[in-house]
């Protein structure tokens, strides 16, 4: 496929105001390497996005961030950048803060997320979050003026260990059905996620996610993480069904500083390479 159709498809994916808003869900290089199957894992700062109930598992201050060119940027610097922070507070659970921007010069989507997770009883975590959404469209007004809109969404999540090596997770995003603008096409998507995790030993995670948005096909994600050399090499892989995409990832680094890489395929567009960092204090 030539560069022009690729560009048109990628731009249309970002710019159409309908259900395409805020659907770039890769907010962690680690989770993206597992094809996003992370609802029942969610044991680091990125839990603020995938399941805030998992924030209860974070025992150290963490920072993570990434920058990627979606589908190679397709000639317009189509990008996504993210920075997230999690801080445990004695007996009050863990608080998370994250910002993300996705888009290009003519259309961009920004989020600011505040989250909190805590352990209700042993092995059961509950979390919630408030997300501010902003959409900017250059020259999209009736007289060519720039447009910008805001909305606020609620996140709720739970994560429980059910039998030593098994975990289950559940999350609902935007149950309050926020809107940016007017009309049904202005709704930010509601999303339901259910996850099942298997954790037989340190550094080994197998995960299954079932994701559903109203009006869309059910998306099934399967991911695997396997630590080969403690602190120095971890491999990841995953697949999702709707749309069909493959993912691969790895981690390297030291005990409190890690570099993460993820590669994600697309059926029509070029592959996306994602590079990020995770720090613990």
C-alpha positions, 0 to 999 in steps of 0.5 A, a space after each residue: 500500500 502506498 504512503 498516501 492511502 496509509 496517511 488517509 487511513 491513519 488520519 481518518 482513524 484519529 480525526 473522525 469525531 465518532 467512536 474514534 475518540 480516545 481509542 488509542 489505549 496503549 498507555 504502558 509499553 509493558 502492557 502493550 507488549 502483552 497486547 493489552 491483556 493487563 486487567 488482571 495483572 495491573 501491578 505497576 503505575 500503569 494500573 491507573 489506566 488498565 485497572 485502578 484496583 491494581 494500584 493497591 499492589 504498588 509498594 514503591 514510588 514509580 514513574 513510567 513514560 513513553 513516546 511512540 510514532 503510531 504506524 511510523 507517524 505516516 508522514 504527519 508525526 502521528 504520535 502518542 506520549 505518556 507520563 505516569 506516576 504512582 505513590 503509595 501512602 501508608 494505610 491510604 493505598 496508592 495514588 496515581 497521576 498520568 497525562 497522555 497526548 495522542 494525535 498530530 498537527 490537525 487533531 490531538 487528544 489529551 487526557 489527565 487522569 487522577 487515580 486511587 487504589 487500596 486494599 479493601 480486605 486481604 487480596 482484594 483491591 478496589 480503585 477509582 479514577 477521574 479523567 479529564 479529556 480534551 480534544 483539539 481540531 485545527 480549522 474544523 469550525 464552520 468558519 475555519 476556526 479551531 475547535 476544542 472541547 472538554 469532558 470528564 470520565 469516571 473509572 472503577 476497577 477491582 482486582 482479586 487473588 482467588 487461589 494463590 496463583 490466579 487473579 481476576 480483574 474487572 474495570 469499567 471506564 466512563 460509566 457516566 457517559 461523558 460527552 465532548 460537544 453535542 450529539 451521540 457522536 460526541 460521546 467518549 466510549 464506555 468500555 468494560 473489561 474483564 481479565 483472568 491472570 495466572 502467576 505461577 512464579 516471579 516474573 511469569 504472567 499469563 493473562 486473558 482479557 475480554 473487552 467490550 464497547 457498546 456497538 463494537 465487536 468483543 475484543 479478546 486479548 491474550 498476553 504472556 510475560 516471562 522473565 529470563 534473567 532477573 532485572 536484565 531480560 524479560 520477554 513478552 508477547 500477545 495477540 488481540 482479535 478485534 482488530 487482529 493484532 500481534 504484539 511483542 515486547 522486552 524489558 532490560 535494565 537494572 533493579 530500579 530502572 528499566 527500559 521497555 520496548 514493544 512492537 505492535 502490528 496492524 492489518 493495514 498500517 505499518 508497525 508501531 514501535 514503542 520505547 519507554 522507561 520505568 523507574 522505582 524509588 
